[in-house]
Structure formats: C-alpha cells, structure tokens
Amino acid sequence: MKTIAIIMARGGSKGLPRKNVKLLAGKPLIAYTIEHAKASGVCDEIIVTTDDDEIASISKKYGAKVPFVRPKKLADDITPPEPVIQHALVTYEKLTNTKFDIVIYLQPTDIFRSPDIISQCVNRLKENPKIDTVFSAYKTHKHFWNKDKDGKYKRLTSSSYSSRQTRGKDSTFREDQGVASAFRANLIREEGRRVGDNIDIISNEDVRTSIDIHNKFDFWLAETVLTGWNGNTSDGKSQVLQAKNFLGNDLKTWSQNIRNGYIRSYILFALHETGVFDTMRQIPNLDVNELAKKCRLNPNLLKGVLNFLYHADEIILKKDDKFSLTEKGLQWLFTDPVLAMSFGAVGAYSCILTELVSSLRNEKKYGIDFIRKGDLIAKGSYYTGRANYPWVLENMKELGVKKVADLGCGSADVLISLCESNQDLKGVGIDISKSALEEAQKRINKKKLANRISLSLGDLYKPETFANSVKDVDAFNAIMVMHEFLRDGKDAVIQMFKNMKKAFEGKYFFVGEFDCLSDEEYQNLYYPDRIHFLFYQHMIHPLTNQGLAHKEDWLEIFDKAGINLIKMNDKLNFRLVQFILKF
C-alpha cells in the first residue's frame, strides 16, 4: 500500500505571524513535523502544501517535497482541511501518475508527537481493511454539558459521577487529528472527507502533545518544554537534545534514580514473565492470594512487589488487598515498546550487566561463563520488529512468495505473526538452538499452525545442515540476525552470503539490520531515543561480541558477495533498514 503524508502550512497565519518558519529551540517549526513523518518509516512520500516561498524552501531543506503552489482560494484562514488535502492528493497523483492508498494528515503546529503514533495509525489501516480512518485522541475524564431543545443543560458523557480511578470503560475521547491521522485515499479523493464510517482510535496520553502552537503563549510553552524548563543552551539547541544527566537534574533525584530505575525495570520484567500482568488484564480485582495461586507464585513476595508498584506508579489499583491494572497500566504495559524492553533489554541481557564487574576484570567471559537468554531475545526482537512486518508481507506478496524460511527463528514469533497475517503463507524455522526450537514448537502447536510451519536445526555457516528442509521455499527472512556474525569480521559474513548464494540460487532474501549512528547523529537525537540506541550500540553488542554496521557497510557486503539488491527501505522504526536481495 502506497502512503503519502500531507502537511498543510500556509504563510498567512494570524495568531502567530510566520509561525511555520519561526525558530523553535533553534529549528523551524515545520521541520519537526517533517522529521516525525520521515522517522515514522511508513511514508512513501512526504509533501507540504503551501502558498509561501520561504515555507517551501525550508520544507525542501528538511526532506519534504513541495511539488506545487497551493491556490490562493485554498490558503485563507477559514478554509477547512478537507479541500486542501483533496487538492494536494489529486494534484500530486496527476503530476506523478501514481495512486496512493493511504493519506496521513499532520499539522505542523503539533511538534511533540512521537513518530510511532504515525506508524500505528498507518499499520492499523494496513492490518484491518474494514477500517476507514485511524486518528490520535485523548482520553478525558471531564464531563461535557450542552443545552437540549427545552433549554435545559444536560451532561453528554456518563449519567453519574464516579471516581477518576474507576472511570474508563465508557471513556470519552477528544480527537486530535493534527497529531496523527491516517485514512483511505479514496475517502478524500472521491468523497472529500477524512473520517469514514468505520474508525479506530490511537489513545494518546502524552500530555506534551496537547500543546498546539497557535499563539505566543503556546510557542513559549513549547520552547520551555523543549529546553528542559531551563531555557536554550548557548548554541540554540534544546537541552532535550544536549543534556547528559539522564538520571535527573539534581543530586537527590540523580542518586535515587540509580536505585529506582533498577527496581522498576526488574519488577516489570518479572511480572510480565510470570504471567501476573496477563492474569490481571484478564481478571481484575483479584485477591493477592488468588493471583499468586493462579500464577504459582509466593503470595507474600508478590504482595510486596504489587504494593511497591501501587505506591510508586500509576499502573496498579488496590482495594482490600485486591489488585487491578489502571487504564494507564492496561494501555502501556502491553505495548510493543514496553514488551520489547522488558523481555529483550532487561530479561535477556540482565546477565551482561550483573556480570559486568567480573567481565571488566577478565574473571569471566561472555559465551563461556555466562550467556544471554535466547528465548527472551526472540520475544524482545519480535516486539521490536513487529511494526515493520506489514512492509515485509506486502513485498512477499508482490514477489509471489508462498513459503518462507526464517533464519534464526528463535521461538518462531516472527513466523507465527507472518503466517497469521497471510493465510496463504507457509514457513520453515531454522535455528542452531535445540531449546529454542522446542519452545518454538510449543508456540506453533498452541496457535494450531503445525500444518503450515515446520522447524529444522541448522547452522547458517553451513547451509548444507538445513538445505533439505528449505528446498521448496521461495524466500529467506532474517531480521536482526546477520549482524551477529560480524563478530568474525566482514569477510566471514561475505563468505556466508556466497555459500548461501551457491546453495540457494534464485531465492529471495529479506534482511533487516540496525543502522548504526555516528557521534554527531547521537548528539542530534531526542534524548530518550539517544539512550535507547546507546544501550544497544555501545553496551550490549560490544559486551556480547556482536557486530553492528552502517547501512553502507551492508551494501558493501552484498556487493562483494555478488548478491543483487532488489529493494531497500531505510524509513522503518528503530533505524531498522530492510533489504530485499536475490541470490
């Protein structure tokens, strides 16, 4: 499905003159939205529709296309978005002789959106053909009133008051499509509307995104938030980008967060791994003894852990020793980013950090004295990469792939997800770990996919070990696998590809790899993202003797191995670059 992001930015803003080009923490306002669209990884095209030369010039500088000038009749302050978007879509389709399937609508005045919320909107449309429109909205606990036909005020929301903590089943949402909205192109193209008959909502609880910049106060507030409440740094960059005190800005906070972050991370992982959170999601208001019994845990220890979360965060409700998840808990705990961090970063790699002292002293060595947990690696990788699977599936369909072999399949979560999303697809899982394949088989059986997914023990260095099991596959898939072999150097990986090309000539190979950042790129990242990437690039992979490379390094490896590059997508989440090769 081809996707286009359309950003509206006229030159005649009145509330805050020239706001779209006004420097906010050292960067033009419109630049933020363009960067969000690029970082989302789901936009085939990003265009800005404007009547202003300066806006056009800045938009092009930051990576958007400005293929036409917006007509004056569509550039006044009372023109609704629909005719502007319709004009932009239809005009650009005629200019490029291209038909788009999905339109993304983004307002440049919303600068605090996460790129992930854009990708969520698009991916929900791709995953569910029955949905017409997906947009960002805020859940509100406020009560709304208006006058009825008799002139009496009546409440529009729930008919009774309740505590804020217990509201939620009948929640009211306030839409904010400017943060992120995606809809079928035919809606706006043929009917001139953005909101279809069947909608879905991405619940957004980031309070920063409520800052919509229309006047001087909004601008001041946004800049204050961007600069960490302390004003700009000397060179005009925001402290959000430059700060290196990720534990806090004062000594007390900094020192206590050393402990607090450690405790919370392990607790969240432990309660996910033991099934406590899943059970609480299914059965609310469980007595702690009942909860412990269902999960086969020590009730006294569990009570202590839940009490800690109850007092430390807003994800647990407690009444008479009965515990439930709050709305925040239900919404956040089961998201892909949290699950990826819990299983992959904390669970799988905990040994790397607990053994750091002995490693630094050369008393213990990774791979001999201790090793990461492979099943949790597989879980974490699944949740990290799942947002990118629609792109893989779409291209497999275009190439006529009916059966795929997943290399380094782990617990088979990727294969299961691909096969569940495409009922015509079959798969073979290849892994060097017997224990991983045993776990994979359990998951395959549970999903009742044993008739479509088979497993085989195999070593990627030796294609002959699994050649018989993949004779009838059309393609191979390897997401975040091949970099592990860089520990032996580029030449070893080149030779591996040569061996596979010889053994599987004519087959397609889908490769997904992380694109490493330079020091300069790190300094320009939003700080939480910087810490995320630093954890993998400068901690985990060096400590586990794995290799990481830049996109250009992978292109060099493919070229030297004599493998044809069919397609590349470097606009995916988490700086994942997807390559489609042909042996």
Secondary structure, 3 states (H helix, E strand, C coil): CCEEEEEECCCCCCCCCCHHHCEECCEEHHHHHHHHHHHHCCCCEEEEEECCHHHHHHHHHCCCECCCECCHHHCCCCCCHHHHHHHHHHHHHHHHCCCCCEEEEECCCCCCCCHHHHHHHHHHHHHCCCCCEEEEEEEECCCCEEECCCCCEEECCCCCCCCCCCCCCCCEEEECCCCCEEEEHHHHHHHCCCCCCCEEEEECCCHHHHCCCCCHHHHHHHHHHHCCCCCCCCCCCCHHHHCCCCCCCCHHHHHHHHHHHHHHHHHHHHHHHCCHHHHHHHCCCEEHHHHHHHHCCCHHHHHHHHHHHHHHCCCEEEECCEEEECHHHHHHCCCHHHHHHHHHHHHHCHHHHHCHHHHHCCCCCECCCECCCHHHHHHHHHHHHHHHHHHHHHHHHHCCCCEEEEECCCCCHHHHHHHHHCCCCEEEEEECCHHHHHHHHHHHHHCCCCCCEEEEECECCEHHHCHHHHCCCCEEEEECCHHHHHHHCHHHHHHHHHHHHHHCCCCEEEEEEEECCCHHHHHCCCHHHHHHHHHHHHHHHHHCCCCCECHHHHHHHHHHHCCEEEEEECCCHHHEEEEEEEC
